[in-house]
């Protein structure tokens, strides 16, 4: 008996020791695991915010560049400007033109706009910021001399003796004759203000290699020979950068946390035409403004998990006391080791899978948008270095939405996989096929001649003539293909993609199932579409739509038995515009429902008044867009 009691006490002591050891070890594991996971989640969150900051800045830069170009394009069609440059006589008496920068400053975010007119022989004819003129710019500016030789649109970002600016140069023609240049400059300060409105502080710096060129620097602020070009730069941030050195900020490849100011800091580099750094945007964001509630929630869930596991272990220890403690502990350890091994193996496989998913389309296995843009950038760098060509095909499946709606999304996925196989069979091994999303594909062709490009595009069109069999049903679909080439149609990936996309829409307008090469004429069409879009939105605001009624007559009795309401756009300058000219555009812009409601309300009110006066009997017919049928109301 005494021996059994001793064994029982010894088991209790062993159990207490085991419980203490388990408590200490599990507490250490929980602490280090929680700390590591929370830091990893924070790093991932900060990396996501950093990318968002740079993406927002890049979008604002692109918008400002396009806005500057649109202003220049609009002024290029002004009759007073054309006449002044044609006759070399200053007839710009229009205060509207001379005060345009002031109007833009009051009505838009374009606070700093400068306009210059240059004659066909390269002399300054008019400057909005000074009365100085008649100096020969062709002798001091290469871009002016080049424009005189080959008039074409130039949109760029450059640093001059006053500041870093957006610059758009558009040649002006009068009755087919080149008569001069309209040049529009705009500053970056509105971009910095918009970033500040989005709770990001920005310090914009021009590279120190431009210091000697900035002889009349606008802000007159420099940090270690780097020019500070945004007016809203906060002094405390300038002091911080100066204290830690500019190089420590601009040489940072990744984001970092400045503990002194409790801010997330990231860098956006703006390259020049030679891809060398011209300017730097150091972006600051307060850490307190970053939502980490999900990280806190995850930490709490992990903590709860560790607590539950700890309680489970205590229960297991108690169970071991009842059922031969020592052997059970050994078995449990073996199981834990196996679980850790399997979990480690799974995590390694998941990491490899996530890396592949981040750069490839999950459905087709093709490179996704991210990997496509990276490969396009690399191909363009190689082409610039080797002086070779690059061609981009932008492909869009015709009738893909109809197939999805008719046969279901599962059938649409099968179609995309089969189409992918056909595309891969049409290209060379060194070419790249990517899926941007939905029914959009791209193909990168390196160092090919016009004949090869045409053959590949024609081969794709011909390959799609054969039906695709889905669930014993023959499904027919085709491609509309747009083609742009480096360097003829653009020297950057963004421009090549945009121009190929424009050419693709031209292919759709030409009846689909064909391919179109990009031309500068498409830019004019796109510009006219932008103008029409603006007019259409104004028409909705000002209610410029009229309702016409077409009577329905009983052929036997000759009596009116109803009427169909038809819409007309009463444009203040163009007069009545047919629905054929604006209905499809309204559907593309997503404003067709608003027009439908305007016509419905006006038609019902008019018919109601006619009924009350006894002037109308019968039914009212209304035309509605297919978009209305998607409305559950």
PyMOL commands that set and color helices and strands:
alter all, ss='L'
color gray80, all
select helices_A, chain A and resi 2-76+79-87+95-98+100-107+137-139+142-149+189-197+208-210+235-244+246-250+287-289+293-322+325-359+369-386+400-407+409-425+450-463+493-509+520-542+579-589+592-612+626-629
alter helices_A, ss='H'
color red, helices_A
select strands_A, chain A and resi 113-119+124-127+154-159+164-174+177-187+201-206+222-223+226-228+256-258+263-271+277-286+390-397+432-437+440-446+468-470+473-475+479-486+515-517+545-553+560-571+575-577+619-622
alter strands_A, ss='S'
color yellow, strands_A
deselect
rebuild
show_as cartoon
